[in-house]
């Protein structure tokens, strides 16, 4: 099988040596499994929390050429630390018959493997969020002292060695000139043309456009006010523009501002897209929206075949209704008993993976080495060619030491997901805010495999190993208790009358 390697390091305590280490492990993994490496894609000093990575995007585009069948990464968080991006790009690769492999995380394709992969991706995202929080705390501390928090610095300023804002004598006059021209009656287009014709660049080194010019004209830092998020401290940094000039610019901007165009109603993401399927024809159920005669905006899920009028008569269902129902029932199965079962199941899967693949091969080779060494010792005791046999014994012992070293290294590389870690991870889902968009998406990504949509009921299939039982301990109307990793919900419309108010965080 032809594969490519994707490697990445962020700017946090990593460097090119990190890339070399990733490539080494990936190449060893490919060699062990008989894969042929035909290319490498490497992004340096780029975060995995977003998809704005040149080599990553080139790899996704190249997958359409169908020259490789898999993308090999050092571990899943190198591919993406954002579940949405991960799911989106894995789906694009899958359309091109390309799958993602992890050199350190040997994940199977069965239900437990799917759940385990979701857990690993979730933990990587949790780490990324935690790191982001630490960075934000540091930025907040700098903001309290009116110091630079990093990132782009407004035109007209520079930062000294103490992270203090000081006036940039070269660019501050440009800021003054922009304000003067706007008050004098020049349009934004006139000012943009003037700046670009005179080769004046923005603080980021780009040409000017309406957006970059607008940011300058409304930036209160030019009045000496330090701004950070929603806070503002007056007189905290050097002033470039006086209050009278700044306020006059705001008045002119307000006067020139045209009446806003009627906002186009844009709904939330459709949570169940790619998971919801019509039980009648098997087609995916997709999100649709529209505006009624009264101007009200409505959102639904509708069978794709029915939408295209290709023979299916499945009726659409309201988006909010079906999403709330699925989120509530999925959260409802995360009882302490089921969390315990899930944690033990994934832990067992991890232990199973440790005993598979290369670990199993190395253990077999060590056993064969021991047998061969024992036979040589017997031959030596029988008085056969002592010199030759002694040399062979030494060689076998050296080979065994090398195999043991490889085995130890392989065990370190395998994911060691322990019960307590997994239990804590799953408990986060049992306590989350069911109204939070990010939490709802994470809940669906981690647990829901497929949903079958009938006229009067749903069947939800979860990422649970064969034979695993997840029960719903309730007897309200519309719920049928079932087993084997699925929950069947009947009587959709009547359920709206008893669906309880969903919880918010304590």
N, C-alpha and C positions, 0 to 999 in steps of 0.2 A: 504494500500500500504506500502510495506517495503522500508525504506529509510536508508541512512547513512549520517552522518554529516562530512563535511570537514572544518577544521578551520586552520588558519595560522596567524602568526604575523611576521613582519620583524624586523630588529634590530633597526629601527628608532622610538624611543620614545614609544616602546611597550614592554609588558612583559607577563608573564603567566596570569596576571589579564585580559589582553585583550582576551586571549583564553577563560577564564571562562565567560566573558561577551558575547562572540560570542555563546558559547554553551548554555547559559541561554536563549538567544533570539531564537536560533534555536529550542530548546526543547519546548518552549512555542508555537512557530509557528506550530510545528509538532502536538502538543496536540490539538490546535485549529482546525486543519484540519483533524484530525483523522489518521495521519500517524504513522506507527510503526517504531521506531528507532532500528536498529539491529547492528549498529556499528559506531565507530568514528575514523577518521583519522586526526591526528594533526601534523603539521609541525611548529617547533619553531625556531624563528630567521632566517627565510629563505625568501628571496625576491620572490614576485610573478611575477617579470619581466622575469623569466626563468622557465623551467619545471624541473630543476634539484632538485626535492624535493622528498625525499624517500617515505613519507607517501602518497603524491599525486600520485606517480607512482604505489605504491601498490594498491591504490584505483582504478586506471584505470585498472590495471591487474585483480583485483578481480571482476570488472564489468562483465568480460566474464563468470563468474560462474552463472550469472543471478539470484543471491539471493536477489538483491535489484533493485528497479525500478526508483530510483531518488537519486541524490546527493544534499543535502541541505547545502547551504553556508549562512553565515551571510549577505553578499552582494557580488555582482558579482566580485568585485576586489579581493576578497579572493581566487577565483578560478584561475584567471589569470589577469595580467595587460597588457598583450600583446595580441592583437587581433588575431595574427596568432596562438599562442599557444591555445588561447581560442577556436577558430574555429576548430583547429585540434583535440583537445581532446573532445570537445562536439560531433564532428562527430564520434569519436571512441566509446564514450558512447552511442550515438544514435544507432550504429550498434548492440549494446547489449541491446537495448530497455531501456536505462537509460537516463533520462533527468536531467538537472540542475535546481534546485529551489533556489530562493533567499528569505530569511526570511524578509528582509527589503524592497525589491523591488518587489512588487506584479505585475508581468508582464504577460499579457494575451498572448494567442497563435495566435491572429489575426495579420494582416499586421502591424498595428500601434504598437502592442506589440513587434514585431520583430525589427522594427525601433527604438523603445524606448530602447530595450536591447542593440542594436548596439551603440546608443548614450551613454548609461551608461558605456559600455565597453570602448568607445572612450574617455570619460571623465576620466575614471580611468587610461587609458594609458597616457592621456595628463598630469595628475597629476604625474605619474611615471616619465615621461620625464622631467617635470619641476623640480622634486626633483633631478633627475640625473644631470640636468644642474647646480643646486645650489651646489651639491657635487663637480662637476667638476670645478666650479668657485673657491671653497675653495682649491681644489688640485692645481689649477693654481697659486693661491696666495702663497701657500707653495713652489711651484716649483720656483717661482721668487726669493725666499730666499734660494734656494738650500736645502730645508728641506724635510723630508720624507712625501710622499703623502699617506702613508698607504699601505696596501697590502704586497706582498712578498718582503723581503729584501734580496739582493744578498748575497750569501755565502761569509763570510769573514768580513761582516759588522754587526753592531748592531746600534740601535737608542737610544740616551739618552733622558732624560726627556724634553729636548728642541726640540725634533724631529730632532736633528742633527745626521749625519752619523759619526760614530767612528769605528775604527778597532776592530774587535773581535779577541782577541789574541789566542783564541782556534781554530778558523776555518780559519783565514787568511793563516796560513802555508799550509793548504790543497790546497788553491787556487794556491799558489806558486808552490807546488809540481805538480799540474796538468799541469801548463804551462811548467815546466821544463821537464816533461816526454814527452810531445808532441813534443817539440823542439829536444829532444834526439832521436826521431824516433819511439817512441811507437805509435801504432795505437789507434784509439778511442776505439776499442773493448778491447785492452790491458788495457787501463786506466780504462775503465768501470769495467772490471773484477777485477782489483787491488782494486778499491774503494769499490766495493760491498763485496769482500772477506774480507776486513779489517773493515767491518761494518760501513763505512763512509756513511752518509746520505746527501741528498740535503738540501737546506735551508728550504724546505717544509717537511723534515723528510722522504722522499721517497728514494728508491734505485735509482741508476743512470741508465740512458739509453742514447741513442745517442742524443736525443733532449736536455735533461738537461745538458749534457756535452758540447754540442755545444753552448748553451746559455752562459756558463761560458767563453769559449774561445773567444767569440766575444764581451763580455761585456766591453765597454769602461770606465765604472766606476772604473775598477781596475787600470786605468791610472790616476785616480783623477779627471775624468771628470763627472760632474753631468749631467745626461740625463733625459729628460722628453719629451715624444712624439717625435717631430722632432727637438727639441732644445738641445743644448749641451753647457755646460759652463766648460772650462778647469780650473783645479786647484781649484775646489770648494769643493772637499771632499778629505779625506786622500787617498794617493796612496798606492796600494799594489804591483802592477807590474810596472816595468820601461818601458819606451817607446820602447827601443830596443828589449826587450823580447816580448812585445805585438805585435809589427810590424812583428817580425820574425815568430810568430805563425800565423799571417794572411797570410804571404807569403806561408808558408807550407800548410795551409788549401786551399788556392787558387790552389796550385800545385796539391794537392791530390784530389781536387774536380773533379769528373767525369763529362763528358758531360751530360747535363740534358736530361732526356728522353723527347720525344716529348710530349708536354702538351696535355692533353686530353681536348677537347673543352667541356666546360660545360656552358650551357645556363642559362638564367634567369629563375626564377620560372614561371610556367605557371599560369598567373593571373586568368584565367577563369575556371580553374579546379574546379569541383564540382558544377559549375553554368551553364555550357554550355551543352545543350542536342540536340541530333539529332531530328529534327521535322519529319523525315521520319519513324524511328523505335523506338524513345524514349530512345535510349541508350545514356549514357554520352559520350561527346566528349572529348578526352584525348590528352595530349601533346605527340608528337613524334618528333624525330630528327634523323639526319643522315648526312653523308658526301658524297658529290658528287664525280665524277671521277676527277674533278679538285682540290679536296681537300677542297672545300668550305663547311662550316658547315651550315645546314639549319634546321629550326624548323617549325613545323606545328601543327595544331589541326586536329584530325581525329576521326570520329565516331568509337567507340569501336567495334561495330558489323562489320563495314566495315574493320577495321584493322584485325579482326579475320576471315574475309571472311565468315560471317554468313548471307549473303543474302542482306545486305544493300549496296547500290552503291553510298552513299554520298561521294562527293569529299572532300579531305582535303583542308584547307585554311591556308595561311601563318600566323604564330603566331604574328609577329609584326604588320601586317596589321589589323587583327581582334581586337587585344588588343588596338591598337591606336584608332581604330574606336569606340569601346565601351567606352573607357575612355573619348574621346572627346565628344561624345554625352551625356554621363552621366554628365560631367561637364557643358555641354551646357544647360541642363534643370535647373541648379541652378541659375535661374534669381532672382532678388530681390523679384518679385511677388511670385515665387514658394518657395523661402526660407521662406517668410512670412507665406505661407500656411502650409508648413511643421512644422515650429516652433509652430504655433497655434494648429496644429493637435496633435503633441506629447504632448504639454502642456495640451490639453483637455484630452488626454489619461491618463496622470498622475492624473488629477483631477478625472477622472472616476475610476481609481484604488483606489483612496482614499475613494471613496464612495462604494467600493466593499468589499467582504470578512468580515474580523473581525470588521472593522469599522461599517459596516452596521449592523452586529449582535449586537454590543455594543449599537449602537443608538436605535435599536429596544428594547433591554432590558431596557434602560433608559426610553423609552416611556411607556413600560408596567409597569415599576416601578411607574411612575407618575400617571398612571391610577389607579393602585391598591391603592396608597397613597390617591388619591382623593376620592375613594370609602370608605376608612377607615375614612376619615375626615367627610364624609356625615353620616356614621354610628354613629360616635361620637356625631355629632350635633343632631342626632335623639334620643340620650339618651341611647344608647346601651352600655353595659359593658365597662365603661370608662377606667378602669385600664388595661384590656386586650387589648383594641383597641389602647390605648396610647403606650403600649409596642410594638405593631405591627407597629405603625407609626414610632417609633424610629428605629426599625429594618430596615424598608424600606428606611428611610433616610440615614442610615449607608450604606446600600447596594448601594444606588444611588451615594454616595460620592466615594465608591470604583469603581463603573462603570465609573464615570467621570474621575477618575485618570487613569484607563486603557485606556479610549478613548483618553485622552491627550497624553499618552505614545505612543499609536499606531499612532497618527497623526505625532508625531516627527519622528517615524521610517519610515514613508512612503516617497518615493522620491518626492521632491518638485521641479520639473524641471520647471523653469519659462521661459517665452517667450524670454526675453533678453539673458539669458544664451544659450538657444537653437539657437537663431538667430546668436549669435556670433560663436557657434560651427559649424553651417552649412555654414556660410560665410567663414570659414577657407578652406572649400572644394572648394568654388567658386574662391578662390585666390591662390590655391596651384600650385606647379610646376608639370605639367602633364608629365614631363620626369622623375620625381623622383620615384624610385621603391617603396619606403615606402608609399609615398602619393597615388600612383596608387592602391596599395593593400588596403589602408584604405578606399579609395573611393568605391572600389568594395565591401568590407566587409560591409560598412554601408548602401549602397543604393541598390545594385543589388540582387534580389532574384533568378531569373532564366532567362536564355537566350535560345530561341529556334532557332536552326541553320538550315536554308533552303539553297538550292543551290544558290538562288539569293537574299535572304534577311534574316535579323535577326529580332526577336521580343524580346525586352528587358522588363522584368517584374521587377518593382521596389518595394521596401518595403514601400508601400503607402497604407493608409487605403482605404477601399471600397468607391468609389465615389470621392476620391480625384483626382483632375485634374492637371496634369503636362504637360504643353504645350511647343512645340518647335516653336518659332516665326521665322521661316525661310522657304524659298521656294526653296532651292537648289535642283538640281536633286537627286533623290534617297531617299528622305525623305518624308514619308507620315505622316501627323499630325494625331495623335490618342489620345485617352483619357483613363481614368480609371487606371492610374498608369503604363502604358506601352508605349514604343516608338517602332515603326516599321520602320526598315531601309531596303530600297529596292535597288536593283541594285548594289551589292557589288563591282564588279570589276570596273565599271565606277566611283565609289566614289573615287578611288585613285587619280583621276585627279583633284578633287576639294577639297579634305580634306585639310583644312588650316594648316599652321605651328602651332604647339601647343605652348602655352605660357610657358615661364619660369618666375620665381618670379621676381618682380620689384627690 
